[in-house]
């Protein structure tokens, strides 16, 4: 499954609890969304994908690597930009560790000391 389809599926589940509720909200046929989620959004009409992404706050900056930009993300970016260099370093380090943890990678003292 491509990243955009996976992100759409995740956000529908998180924001709307079910595909049926989401399709009702968007007034798009259930079969259209179900097919896009099953087969990937690559074969779905561009207008439909755009409508889906707008409803879920997904910005199509790069179709290969979609980014969810909602108010929480904007708040994080705003606060990150107000940090000094030391603060930015700490945030990047924590982000690296958490990314590795979520990916199931072992986190050792060497990982922390060397940045990976």
N, C-alpha and C positions, 0 to 999 in steps of 0.2 A: 504494500500500500504506500502511495506517495505521501510526502509530509503534509501537503495541503489537505488531502482527504483525511488523514489521521487527525490533524488539528481541528478540522471542521467537526468530525465525529466527536472528539473530546469536548469541544465547546458546546455543541448541541446538548450533550449529556449533562454538562455542568450548568448551563444557563437555562435550558428548557426541560430537562429531565427525560424527554422522549422526542423521537423524530416526529411523531404525530402532532405533538403540541407545537413544535417548530414549524411544520408545514402549514398548520392552521394559522399561526401568526403571520407567516409570509404569504399565505394564499398561493402556495405552489403545490401541485399535486404530490401526494405522498410517494407515488411510484417514481417520480422524477428524482426526489431526494434519496429515496431508498436505493435506486439504481446507481446514483452518483457515489453513494457511500460504499456500495458493494463493489463497483467496477472502477472506482476512481473518478475524480472530477474532470480528468483530461478529456473525456468524450462528452461532457456536459456543455451546453450553450454558454458562451462567455457572459451574457447578460444574467443568466441564472446564477452562475458562480459568483459574479460581482454582487448580486442581491444577497446571496447567502453570506458572503464574507462581510458585507456592510452590516447586516443584522447581528453578526457575531463579533464585531469590532476587529476583524482580521484585515490587516493591511497587505495588499498584494504588491509589496515593494519588489520582491523577487519571487516569481512563480515557483521556483525550485525550492526556496527556503522561506515559506510564509512566516510572518511575524504577527503575533497577537498584540495589538496596541490598544489597551483600554486605559481607563483613568488610573488604575493601580500602576501600570507600567510607566505612564507619563509621570506620576508622582515619584516613582523610584528614580527615573532619569533626572528629574528636576533636583532631587535631593543629592544624587550622585554628583551632578555638576557643581553643587555648592561645596563639595569636599575639597580639602587641600590634598597634596600629593600623597601624604601618609595615609589619609583616610581612603583615597582611591585604591591604594595598594592593598589595604586591609580588605576592602570590599571585593577586589579582584581575586585575592587569595581565598576568601571564603567561597566565592562563586566557583572557583576551580575545584575546591574540595567537595562542595555540594554536587557539582556536575559529575565528578568522578563517583561519588557515593550513589547517585541516582542511576548511573550507568553500570553499577555493580563492580566497579574497580576497587581494588584494595587501597586503603589509605594508610600509608606508613609514615613514619617520621621522615624518611628519605623523600617521600612524595612532597611533604610539607616544606622541607628545607630547600629542595631543588625546584619546587614549582611544578612537579610531575613525577 
